[in-house]
Amino acid sequence: MKLQDFLNKIRQLKLNKFTITAVVFLVWVSFFDRHNFFNQYKLSSIIHDLKYEKEDLLAKIEKAKKDKIDLDENVEKYAREKYHMLKDKEEVYIIKK
């Protein structure tokens, strides 16, 4: 009977060693490691923000490309509207709303 009790205590100690080791490892990885949960969360939110910003910038680039094409095709219209240029013997009336 005493031998059985002794073997049970040894098994419990082994189990406790493994449990303690596992808990210490999880705590270390969770809080003290360079790649802990908090850093991963911050990096994830930064990545999300950068993806949103990238989409926004790509949309602005597309709009700028369309504006450039429009400007190249309508240089005279742009000069007349922006700089109030006019042809010889032409009068321009500016109506402001």
ZATIBA-545485 format. One line per 2 residues: number of its first residue (from 1); for each residue x, y, z of N, C-alpha, C. Coordinates in steps of 0.2 Angstrom, whole numbers, plus 2048, in hexadecimal, padded with zeros to 3 digits. Atoms other than C-alpha are relative to their C-alpha. Layout:
BEGIN
NUM	X,Y,Z,X,Y,Z,X,Y,Z  ...
//
This chain:
BEGIN
1	804,7FA,800,800,800,800,804,806,800  7FC,7FA,800,80E,80C,804,803,801,7F9
3	7FD,800,806,816,808,7F4,7FB,804,7FB  805,7FE,805,806,80C,7EA,7FF,808,802
5	801,7F9,7FE,804,81D,7F4,806,804,7FD  7FA,7FD,802,816,821,7F0,800,801,7F8
7	800,7FF,807,814,81E,7DD,7FB,805,7FE  805,7FB,802,804,828,7DD,803,808,801
9	7FD,7F9,7FF,80D,837,7E5,805,802,7FA  7FB,7FE,805,81B,836,7D8,7FC,802,7F9
11	804,7FE,806,80E,836,7CA,7FD,807,801  803,7FA,7FF,806,845,7D1,805,806,800
13	7FB,7FB,800,816,84E,7D3,802,801,7F8  7FF,800,807,81A,84A,7C1,7FB,804,7FC
15	806,7FD,803,809,850,7BC,801,808,801  7FF,7F9,7FE,80C,860,7C6,806,803,7FC
17	7FA,7FD,803,81D,863,7BE,7FE,802,7F9  802,7FE,807,815,862,7AC,7FB,805,800
19	805,7FB,800,807,86C,7B1,803,807,801  7FC,7F9,7FE,812,87A,7B9,804,802,7FA
21	7FC,7FE,806,81D,879,7AA,7FC,803,7FA  804,7FE,805,80F,87B,79E,7FD,807,801
23	803,7F9,7FE,807,88A,7A8,806,805,7FF  7FB,7FC,800,818,892,7A9,801,802,7F9
25	7FF,7FF,807,81B,890,796,7FA,804,7FD  806,7FC,803,809,897,792,801,807,802
27	7FF,7F9,7FE,80C,8A6,79D,805,804,7FD  7FA,7FD,803,81D,8A9,796,7FE,802,7F9
29	801,7FF,807,817,8A8,784,7FA,806,800  806,7FC,800,807,8B2,788,802,807,802
31	7FE,7F9,7FD,80F,8C1,791,807,802,7FF  7F9,7FD,800,822,8C2,791,804,7FF,7F9
33	7FC,802,806,827,8BB,780,7FF,806,7FB  800,7FB,805,82A,8C7,771,7FA,800,7FC
35	806,801,804,81B,8C0,768,7FA,7FF,804  805,802,7FC,80F,8C1,776,7F9,802,7FD
37	807,7FF,803,7FC,8C3,774,7FF,808,7FF  801,7F9,801,7FC,8D6,777,804,803,7FA
39	7FD,7FE,806,809,8D9,76A,7FD,7FE,7F9  804,802,805,800,8CE,75E,7FA,803,7FE
41	806,7FC,800,7F0,8D7,761,801,807,7FD  7FE,7F9,803,7F8,8E8,75D,802,7FF,7F9
43	7FE,801,807,800,8E1,74E,7FB,7FF,7FB  806,802,804,7F0,8DA,748,7FC,806,7FE
45	804,7FA,801,7E7,8EB,74A,804,805,7FB  7FC,7FC,805,7F5,8F4,741,800,7FE,7F9
47	801,803,807,7F4,8E8,732,7F9,802,7FE  807,7FE,802,7E1,8EB,732,800,807,7FD
49	800,7F9,801,7E4,8FE,732,804,801,7F9  7FC,7FF,806,7F1,8FD,724,7FD,7FD,7FA
51	804,803,806,7E6,8F2,719,7FB,805,7FE  805,7FB,801,7D8,8FF,71B,803,806,7FC
53	7FD,7FA,803,7E4,90D,717,803,7FE,7F9  7FE,802,807,7EB,903,708,7FA,801,7FB
55	805,800,804,7DA,901,701,7FE,808,7FE  802,7F9,801,7D6,914,703,805,803,7FB
57	7FB,7FD,804,7E7,919,6FB,7FF,7FD,7F9  801,803,807,7E3,90D,6EC,7FA,803,7FD
59	806,7FD,803,7D2,915,6EA,802,807,7FE  7FD,7FA,802,7DB,926,6EA,804,800,7FA
61	7FC,800,806,7E7,921,6DD,7FC,7FF,7FA  804,801,805,7DA,91B,6D2,7FC,806,7FE
63	803,7FA,802,7D1,92B,6D3,805,805,7FD  7FB,7FB,803,7E1,935,6D0,801,7FE,7F9
65	7FF,802,807,7E4,92A,6C0,7FA,802,7FC  806,7FE,804,7D2,92E,6BA,800,807,7FF
67	7FF,7F9,800,7D5,940,6BE,805,802,7FB  7FB,7FF,805,7E5,940,6B4,7FE,7FF,7F9
69	803,802,807,7DD,938,6A5,7FB,805,7FE  805,7FA,801,7CF,945,6A6,803,806,7FE
71	7FC,7FA,801,7DB,953,6A7,804,800,7FA  7FD,800,806,7E5,94D,699,7FC,801,7FA
73	805,7FF,805,7D6,94C,68E,7FD,807,7FF  804,7FA,800,7CE,95C,693,805,806,803
75	7FC,7FB,7FE,7DD,968,695,7FD,807,7FF  803,7F9,801,7D4,977,68E,7FA,801,805
77	806,800,7FB,7C4,974,699,803,802,807  7FD,7FE,7FA,7CF,974,6A8,803,807,801
79	7FD,7F9,800,7D9,984,6A3,7FA,805,801  805,7FB,800,7C9,98D,6A0,7FC,800,807
81	803,800,7F9,7C1,987,6B1,804,803,805  7FB,7FE,7FA,7D0,989,6BC,803,807,800
83	7FC,7F9,801,7D9,998,6B5,7FC,805,7FC  804,7FB,804,7CB,9A1,6AC,803,802,7FA
85	7FD,7FE,806,7D4,9A1,69C,7FA,800,7FB  805,800,805,7CA,9A5,68C,803,802,7FA
87	7FD,7FF,806,7CC,9A6,67A,7FF,808,7FE  800,7F9,802,7CE,9B6,670,7F8,802,7FE
89	806,7FE,802,7BE,9C0,66E,7FA,7FC,804  805,804,7FD,7B5,9B6,67B,7FF,803,807
91	801,7FE,7FA,7AD,9BB,68B,7FD,7FA,805  802,806,7FB,7AB,9B0,69B,7FC,803,805
93	804,7FE,7FA,79E,9B3,6A8,800,7FB,805  800,804,7FA,7A1,9AB,6B9,7FA,801,804
95	806,800,7FC,792,9A6,6C2,801,7FC,807  7FE,804,7F9,795,9A2,6D5,7F9,7FF,803
97	806,802,7FD,788,999,6DE,800,801,808
//
